[in-house]
């Protein structure tokens, strides 16, 4: 939890150690050791600096206050000075939009941290393993929201429930269950509307639009993008505009409209250059958005449109996404590159890449990856397929996720 919060805050181990009056190696041990034998004072100082509720790291609420009072005068002044700076620019901007109150005792912020942790685990964990814990987390959030005594508390918990439902939708999509994915995204949109957070509502509408665009329902996807933009007003955050424009481009690509897709991608690139990279992305975005992701979107659109030139030109610029820690996303982009090779007539390259992506899909039991691989196979028709294609067919034969 300390590590997740530190990374979200954009703080190095050395900076956290200096703020807490302890060494960088102590922070490293705290984050990485397998046996939970921590110095409680060090743990409390780190939690307080990163604005993590003490109970979330196993401490009583009074421990963090005591931690600020312990240590030398120099350590105390250093800690309080940096903590004051963090209070002015919240460390967990990506995770919290409203302060905790005595009424909710920090419930919303604690639940939001858990959702963020689940979302980060998605890149290296089969969705089937995450689905039940996420649904249990969603049910807990919905129960607390229903039982909340104060309107402000209900509003905050509705926002957290919206994000948890959106994650449930994403996991269902990855498992190939489009019906459940649409249901959960619909739940996320309704909860976002109850939270009165227009940015969150736009985010959830955009998430459903992304699903529909990938599912070859371009008209529905583009309609949802327009609805999302209506939520944002005249001056939307740059990250929202860039992200929605890439989804709009995918919708146009699914409809076979190359010109409109290119215009949307160009607009997304312009908007992405306005994103302030020094600051963490605004909630509900958990991950940063950059020109690399716009390039990845162009690559995907090129695969949909059968334009190997787009795929080739975007390949290098999308390198950061292709080497990210999210293996399932890498596999999907690899399949898009395979589509580009197939459109250019490079059969061996296409199916070699597709085979590698399928291995990832099978390892994580991702229905979305496997079905995309099957779509690639259907795009190639020959009465006498080459050996690499026959090997690919044999690998996919009998796969039921």
MIVEX-293374 format. One record per residue (C-alpha): residue number from 1; residue in one letter; x, y, z. Coordinates in steps of 0.02 Angstrom, whole numbers, always signed. Layout:
N
resi; resn; xx; yy; zz
NUM; A; X; Y; Z
...
//
This chain:
401
resi; resn; xx; yy; zz
1; X; +0; +0; +0
2; X; +144; +118; +41
3; X; +224; +80; -127
4; X; +63; +109; -226
5; X; +29; +274; -139
6; X; +210; +333; -159
7; X; +209; +296; -346
8; X; +39; +383; -367
9; X; +110; +534; -277
10; X; +263; +540; -391
11; X; +379; +530; -241
12; X; +543; +433; -242
13; X; +598; +319; -101
14; X; +735; +444; -59
15; X; +612; +589; -48
16; X; +494; +490; +61
17; X; +637; +439; +174
18; X; +698; +618; +191
19; X; +523; +678; +233
20; X; +502; +544; +366
21; X; +676; +559; +439
22; X; +729; +382; +389
23; X; +843; +307; +257
24; X; +798; +260; +79
25; X; +847; +80; +120
26; X; +720; +78; +262
27; X; +584; +132; +139
28; X; +641; -3; +18
29; X; +632; -136; +153
30; X; +460; -75; +205
31; X; +396; -91; +27
32; X; +480; -253; -25
33; X; +510; -369; +122
34; X; +398; -522; +128
35; X; +385; -535; +317
36; X; +278; -399; +396
37; X; +395; -347; +537
38; X; +395; -158; +517
39; X; +452; -20; +632
40; X; +281; +53; +679
41; X; +348; +230; +692
42; X; +424; +223; +518
43; X; +265; +147; +447
44; X; +157; +278; +531
45; X; +264; +422; +466
46; X; +257; +355; +288
47; X; +69; +329; +298
48; X; +41; +505; +366
49; X; +150; +586; +234
50; X; +61; +492; +94
51; X; -109; +528; +173
52; X; -155; +345; +191
53; X; -284; +309; +329
54; X; -183; +225; +470
55; X; -302; +77; +483
56; X; -266; +36; +301
57; X; -87; -10; +348
58; X; -137; -96; +509
59; X; -112; +49; +631
60; X; -224; +129; +760
61; X; -284; +303; +711
62; X; -180; +388; +846
63; X; -15; +308; +792
64; X; +17; +423; +645
65; X; -9; +578; +752
66; X; +116; +513; +878
67; X; +240; +478; +738
68; X; +248; +662; +693
69; X; +288; +703; +874
70; X; +429; +575; +889
71; X; +608; +593; +827
72; X; +728; +739; +827
73; X; +678; +919; +802
74; X; +760; +918; +630
75; X; +666; +762; +577
76; X; +502; +834; +644
77; X; +523; +999; +554
78; X; +570; +910; +392
79; X; +422; +794; +406
80; X; +296; +931; +443
81; X; +365; +1046; +308
82; X; +350; +916; +171
83; X; +184; +853; +236
84; X; +120; +1032; +225
85; X; +173; +1040; +43
86; X; +82; +879; +10
87; X; -74; +949; +91
88; X; -66; +1096; -29
89; X; -45; +977; -178
90; X; -130; +814; -125
91; X; -20; +661; -150
92; X; -165; +548; -194
93; X; -244; +662; -323
94; X; -282; +511; -429
95; X; -376; +429; -288
96; X; -475; +563; -198
97; X; -577; +713; -250
98; X; -665; +756; -88
99; X; -596; +763; +89
100; X; -648; +636; +220
101; X; -771; +695; +350
102; X; -811; +638; +525
103; X; -974; +569; +456
104; X; -895; +441; +339
105; X; -733; +415; +439
106; X; -635; +406; +277
107; X; -735; +259; +207
108; X; -742; +326; +30
109; X; -555; +361; +21
110; X; -512; +189; +92
111; X; -627; +100; -31
112; X; -559; +202; -176
113; X; -382; +150; -132
114; X; -437; -32; -140
115; X; -516; -5; -312
116; X; -357; +75; -374
117; X; -254; -72; -309
118; X; -368; -196; -398
119; X; -354; -96; -559
120; X; -165; -100; -551
121; X; -167; -288; -522
122; X; -268; -312; -682
123; X; -112; -300; -790
124; X; -32; -455; -716
125; X; -179; -555; -645
126; X; -311; -659; -734
127; X; -478; -569; -733
128; X; -560; -727; -669
129; X; -456; -715; -511
130; X; -501; -533; -484
131; X; -685; -539; -529
132; X; -755; -609; -368
133; X; -652; -497; -250
134; X; -700; -345; -355
135; X; -885; -392; -351
136; X; -875; -418; -163
137; X; -791; -247; -148
138; X; -929; -171; -256
139; X; -1066; -251; -149
140; X; -985; -182; +8
141; X; -976; -8; -68
142; X; -1158; -14; -124
143; X; -1214; -74; +48
144; X; -1121; +65; +137
145; X; -1193; +190; +14
146; X; -1371; +133; +48
147; X; -1346; +138; +236
148; X; -1258; +307; +239
149; X; -1347; +434; +348
150; X; -1286; +593; +262
151; X; -1310; +649; +83
152; X; -1128; +700; +64
153; X; -1073; +527; +119
154; X; -1193; +444; -3
155; X; -1126; +553; -143
156; X; -945; +507; -107
157; X; -986; +322; -93
158; X; -1086; +328; -255
159; X; -930; +392; -344
160; X; -825; +251; -271
161; X; -959; +124; -319
162; X; -958; +192; -496
163; X; -773; +159; -514
164; X; -788; -16; -439
165; X; -932; -58; -558
166; X; -829; +6; -704
167; X; -686; -109; -654
168; X; -810; -255; -645
169; X; -863; -210; -822
170; X; -683; -207; -882
171; X; -649; -379; -806
172; X; -807; -451; -885
173; X; -754; -380; -1053
174; X; -583; -461; -1037
175; X; -668; -628; -1000
176; X; -771; -609; -1159
177; X; -936; -584; -1066
178; X; -1002; -432; -1159
179; X; -1175; -442; -1082
180; X; -1110; -428; -904
181; X; -986; -295; -958
182; X; -1126; -185; -1025
183; X; -1228; -214; -867
184; X; -1086; -160; -753
185; X; -1040; -10; -860
186; X; -1224; +43; -854
187; X; -1217; +27; -664
188; X; -1059; +133; -663
189; X; -1142; +271; -765
190; X; -1295; +277; -652
191; X; -1188; +284; -495
192; X; -1081; +422; -571
193; X; -1238; +522; -607
194; X; -1293; +500; -425
195; X; -1123; +565; -370
196; X; -1153; +727; -468
197; X; -974; +714; -534
198; X; -982; +762; -717
199; X; -802; +712; -753
200; X; -834; +540; -680
201; X; -995; +523; -779
202; X; -902; +569; -939
203; X; -768; +440; -896
204; X; -895; +301; -876
205; X; -989; +348; -1035
206; X; -821; +345; -1125
207; X; -780; +175; -1052
208; X; -941; +102; -1121
209; X; -909; +191; -1287
210; X; -740; +104; -1295
211; X; -822; -65; -1271
212; X; -950; -32; -1408
213; X; -818; +30; -1530
214; X; -713; -127; -1504
215; X; -870; -234; -1519
216; X; -903; -161; -1694
217; X; -1051; -56; -1639
218; X; -981; +110; -1702
219; X; -1144; +208; -1703
220; X; -1176; +168; -1520
221; X; -995; +205; -1475
222; X; -994; +375; -1561
223; X; -1161; +421; -1481
224; X; -1090; +382; -1309
225; X; -935; +488; -1346
226; X; -1049; +635; -1387
227; X; -1143; +609; -1224
228; X; -978; +605; -1129
229; X; -923; +769; -1209
230; X; -1087; +849; -1159
231; X; -1044; +811; -979
232; X; -876; +901; -991
233; X; -931; +1073; -1050
234; X; -831; +1197; -1151
235; X; -659; +1176; -1070
236; X; -631; +992; -1028
237; X; -469; +930; -949
238; X; -340; +891; -1082
239; X; -329; +708; -1029
240; X; -518; +687; -1049
241; X; -518; +766; -1221
242; X; -368; +665; -1282
243; X; -438; +501; -1215
244; X; -614; +528; -1285
245; X; -542; +577; -1454
246; X; -449; +411; -1466
247; X; -611; +318; -1428
248; X; -701; +425; -1558
249; X; -564; +379; -1683
250; X; -590; +194; -1647
251; X; -776; +215; -1676
252; X; -744; +294; -1845
253; X; -618; +157; -1887
254; X; -746; +23; -1844
255; X; -866; +110; -1963
256; X; -732; +111; -2100
257; X; -715; +301; -2100
258; X; -528; +332; -2120
259; X; -538; +521; -2139
260; X; -640; +548; -1981
261; X; -530; +428; -1884
262; X; -375; +524; -1938
263; X; -453; +690; -1887
264; X; -498; +623; -1714
265; X; -323; +552; -1689
266; X; -244; +717; -1741
267; X; -354; +807; -1615
268; X; -307; +679; -1481
269; X; -121; +709; -1514
270; X; -144; +898; -1495
271; X; -240; +876; -1333
272; X; -113; +753; -1263
273; X; +25; +883; -1282
274; X; -70; +995; -1162
275; X; -70; +866; -1022
276; X; +40; +918; -877
277; X; +160; +774; -855
278; X; +227; +837; -688
279; X; +62; +805; -602
280; X; -25; +637; -577
281; X; -180; +610; -686
282; X; -343; +677; -613
283; X; -460; +550; -536
284; X; -544; +442; -602
285; X; -394; +410; -716
286; X; -275; +293; -626
287; X; -142; +290; -762
288; X; -61; +433; -856
289; X; -109; +470; -1036
290; X; +19; +526; -1163
291; X; +59; +539; -1348
292; X; +120; +359; -1339
293; X; -58; +304; -1305
294; X; -122; +409; -1449
295; X; +4; +318; -1560
296; X; -60; +152; -1493
297; X; -237; +207; -1537
298; X; -181; +248; -1715
299; X; -103; +76; -1726
300; X; -267; -4; -1672
301; X; -367; +103; -1794
302; X; -247; +54; -1934
303; X; -277; -129; -1894
304; X; -466; -102; -1901
305; X; -455; -7; -2065
306; X; -332; -127; -2146
307; X; -199; +9; -2163
308; X; -26; -68; -2138
309; X; +53; +104; -2160
310; X; -36; +171; -2005
311; X; +17; +18; -1907
312; X; +199; +32; -1961
313; X; +210; +220; -1932
314; X; +132; +209; -1759
315; X; +232; +58; -1704
316; X; +388; +149; -1643
317; X; +291; +292; -1563
318; X; +185; +166; -1467
319; X; +341; +80; -1401
320; X; +313; +135; -1221
321; X; +142; +53; -1220
322; X; +209; -104; -1303
323; X; +339; -122; -1165
324; X; +224; -79; -1020
325; X; +190; -195; -876
326; X; +11; -228; -931
327; X; +34; -394; -1021
328; X; -146; -412; -1081
329; X; -143; -240; -1161
330; X; +23; -281; -1243
331; X; -51; -440; -1315
332; X; -197; -345; -1390
333; X; -80; -218; -1471
334; X; +28; -361; -1534
335; X; -126; -430; -1621
336; X; -158; -259; -1699
337; X; +20; -263; -1768
338; X; -15; -438; -1833
339; X; -167; -370; -1926
340; X; -51; -242; -2006
341; X; +68; -378; -2063
342; X; -77; -480; -2132
343; X; -144; -330; -2229
344; X; +30; -305; -2303
345; X; +41; -487; -2355
346; X; +173; -536; -2225
347; X; +92; -699; -2173
348; X; +234; -771; -2068
349; X; +256; -612; -1969
350; X; +69; -596; -1938
351; X; +44; -770; -1869
352; X; +207; -774; -1772
353; X; +150; -618; -1678
354; X; -26; -686; -1659
355; X; +39; -849; -1585
356; X; +138; -752; -1456
357; X; -16; -650; -1410
358; X; -123; -807; -1396
359; X; +0; -880; -1271
360; X; -28; -727; -1162
361; X; -216; -742; -1185
362; X; -214; -923; -1131
363; X; -100; -888; -983
364; X; -220; -755; -918
365; X; -376; -844; -983
366; X; -425; -686; -1077
367; X; -575; -714; -1189
368; X; -550; -544; -1267
369; X; -373; -587; -1327
370; X; -421; -758; -1391
371; X; -573; -694; -1485
372; X; -469; -555; -1565
373; X; -346; -690; -1622
374; X; -490; -788; -1697
375; X; -545; -631; -1790
376; X; -370; -620; -1864
377; X; -381; -801; -1919
378; X; -550; -771; -2002
379; X; -474; -626; -2099
380; X; -357; -747; -2188
381; X; -440; -862; -2314
382; X; -347; -992; -2414
383; X; -394; -1168; -2469
384; X; -216; -1223; -2429
385; X; -155; -1127; -2275
386; X; +32; -1119; -2241
387; X; +109; -1222; -2102
388; X; +121; -1075; -1982
389; X; -67; -1048; -2003
390; X; -103; -1233; -1976
391; X; +2; -1228; -1817
392; X; -96; -1075; -1762
393; X; -260; -1167; -1795
394; X; -200; -1314; -1692
395; X; -156; -1200; -1546
396; X; -329; -1120; -1548
397; X; -423; -1283; -1576
398; X; -525; -1332; -1425
399; X; -489; -1173; -1327
400; X; -642; -1132; -1222
401; X; -618; -999; -1089
//
